[in-house]
């Protein structure tokens, strides 16, 4: 009798275990879960590609700066030339200002040609 009870309990435990595994797998294969898994995989792949692209851009920038320094040295160009002061333009033209230059005006309306 002890043998029968042992094997009966073992069979019930195996059946419960197998049913649980099958139900978990079926839940993983629902359309919602498949879509979520695909979205997560796409996000991971996008992040990996972004990291690689950023690394590539940094490498290109470093090599470009190194090559520019080599070319400047070979050509004898000053690396830090003095730049001219930035120009400032008024938002409204002041015709009384001594530096005012009158722009060319057209004697006709250019929109009439079309």
Kinemage of the C-alpha trace (Angstrom):
@kinemage 1
@onewidth
@group {chain A} dominant
@subgroup {mainchain}
@vectorlist {calphas} color= white
{ca unk a 1} P 0.000 0.000 0.000
{ca unk a 2} L 2.881 2.317 0.711
{ca unk a 3} L 4.153 1.819 -2.858
{ca unk a 4} L 0.839 2.806 -4.398
{ca unk a 5} L 0.637 5.949 -2.263
{ca unk a 6} L 4.209 6.898 -3.222
{ca unk a 7} L 3.617 6.472 -6.948
{ca unk a 8} L 0.232 8.162 -6.783
{ca unk a 9} L 1.795 11.197 -5.031
{ca unk a 10} L 4.688 11.235 -7.496
{ca unk a 11} L 2.265 11.182 -10.447
{ca unk a 12} L 0.153 13.981 -8.995
{ca unk a 13} L 3.273 16.107 -8.373
{ca unk a 14} L 4.537 15.477 -11.912
{ca unk a 15} L 1.118 16.362 -13.350
{ca unk a 16} L 0.935 19.614 -11.363
{ca unk a 17} L 4.480 20.510 -12.387
{ca unk a 18} L 3.821 19.783 -16.081
{ca unk a 19} L 0.512 21.683 -16.048
{ca unk a 20} L 2.188 24.708 -14.464
{ca unk a 21} L 4.989 24.677 -17.052
{ca unk a 22} L 2.537 24.379 -19.961
{ca unk a 23} L 0.347 27.215 -18.630
{ca unk a 24} L 3.386 29.511 -18.219
{ca unk a 25} L 4.506 28.780 -21.773
{ca unk a 26} L 1.009 29.417 -23.132
{ca unk a 27} L 0.894 32.786 -21.347
{ca unk a 28} L 4.244 33.703 -22.923
{ca unk a 29} L 2.853 32.941 -26.374
{ca unk a 30} L -0.161 35.279 -26.176
{ca unk a 31} L -0.129 38.107 -28.749
{ca unk a 32} L 0.256 40.784 -26.044
{ca unk a 33} L 3.285 39.102 -24.498
{ca unk a 34} L 4.852 38.415 -27.894
{ca unk a 35} L 4.402 42.088 -28.850
{ca unk a 36} L 5.896 43.237 -25.541
{ca unk a 37} L 8.870 40.897 -25.956
{ca unk a 38} L 9.455 42.142 -29.509
{ca unk a 39} L 9.250 45.771 -28.362
{ca unk a 40} L 11.724 45.135 -25.550
{ca unk a 41} L 14.099 43.417 -27.952
{ca unk a 42} L 13.830 46.327 -30.389
{ca unk a 43} L 14.582 48.829 -27.614
{ca unk a 44} L 17.617 46.840 -26.505
{ca unk a 45} L 18.885 46.625 -30.074
{ca unk a 46} L 18.324 50.349 -30.604
{ca unk a 47} L 20.240 51.196 -27.435
{ca unk a 48} L 23.105 48.932 -28.488
{ca unk a 49} L 23.262 50.524 -31.948
{ca unk a 50} L 23.125 54.018 -30.435
{ca unk a 51} L 26.036 53.209 -28.129
{ca unk a 52} L 28.060 51.929 -31.073
{ca unk a 53} L 27.206 54.983 -33.187
{ca unk a 54} L 28.221 57.344 -30.378
{ca unk a 55} L 31.497 55.468 -29.955
{ca unk a 56} L 32.110 55.641 -33.693
{ca unk a 57} L 31.386 59.389 -33.755
{ca unk a 58} L 33.826 59.978 -30.895
{ca unk a 59} L 36.513 57.991 -32.714
{ca unk a 60} L 35.933 59.932 -35.933
{ca unk a 61} L 36.052 63.263 -34.089
{ca unk a 62} L 39.294 62.324 -32.310
{ca unk a 63} L 40.952 61.134 -35.503
{ca unk a 64} L 39.755 64.246 -37.352
{ca unk a 65} L 41.271 66.530 -34.702
{ca unk a 66} L 44.535 64.573 -34.803
{ca unk a 67} L 44.703 64.755 -38.604
{ca unk a 68} L 43.914 68.485 -38.598
{ca unk a 69} L 46.771 69.041 -36.147
{ca unk a 70} L 49.103 67.058 -38.411
{ca unk a 71} L 48.061 69.087 -41.460
{ca unk a 72} L 48.396 72.406 -39.617
{ca unk a 73} L 51.878 71.431 -38.474
{ca unk a 74} L 52.882 70.271 -41.968
{ca unk a 75} L 51.564 73.457 -43.609
{ca unk a 76} L 52.850 75.780 -40.879
{ca unk a 77} L 49.413 77.184 -40.112
{ca unk a 78} L 48.886 78.898 -36.764
{ca unk a 79} L 46.438 76.727 -34.824
{ca unk a 80} L 44.860 79.633 -32.907
{ca unk a 81} L 44.566 82.614 -35.265
{ca unk a 82} L 43.069 85.791 -33.898
{ca unk a 83} L 39.501 85.990 -35.116
{ca unk a 84} L 37.874 89.277 -36.119
{ca unk a 85} L 35.246 90.745 -33.850
{ca unk a 86} L 31.711 89.509 -34.598
{ca unk a 87} L 29.541 91.825 -36.674
{ca unk a 88} L 26.365 93.188 -35.201
{ca unk a 89} L 23.376 94.035 -37.339
{ca unk a 90} L 20.576 96.297 -36.210
{ca unk a 91} L 17.067 94.916 -36.312
{ca unk a 92} L 15.789 98.204 -37.786
{ca unk a 93} L 17.806 100.091 -40.376
{ca unk a 94} L 19.000 103.500 -39.320
{ca unk a 95} L 19.335 105.570 -42.484
{ca unk a 96} L 21.018 108.373 -40.529
{ca unk a 97} L 23.874 106.128 -39.394
{ca unk a 98} L 27.185 106.943 -41.143
{ca unk a 99} L 27.768 103.261 -41.987
{ca unk a 100} L 24.349 102.821 -43.656
{ca unk a 101} L 24.494 101.458 -47.199
{ca unk a 102} L 21.379 101.661 -49.313
{ca unk a 103} L 20.432 98.328 -50.827
{ca unk a 104} L 19.639 97.944 -54.491
{ca unk a 105} L 15.972 98.370 -55.290
{ca unk a 106} L 14.320 96.866 -58.328
{ca unk a 107} L 12.274 99.160 -60.592
{ca unk a 108} L 9.628 96.482 -61.021
{ca unk a 109} L 7.775 94.003 -58.898
{ca unk a 110} L 9.517 90.646 -59.290
{ca unk a 111} L 6.305 88.792 -58.488
{ca unk a 112} L 4.577 90.142 -61.622
{ca unk a 113} L 6.696 87.903 -63.839
{ca unk a 114} L 5.019 84.748 -62.591
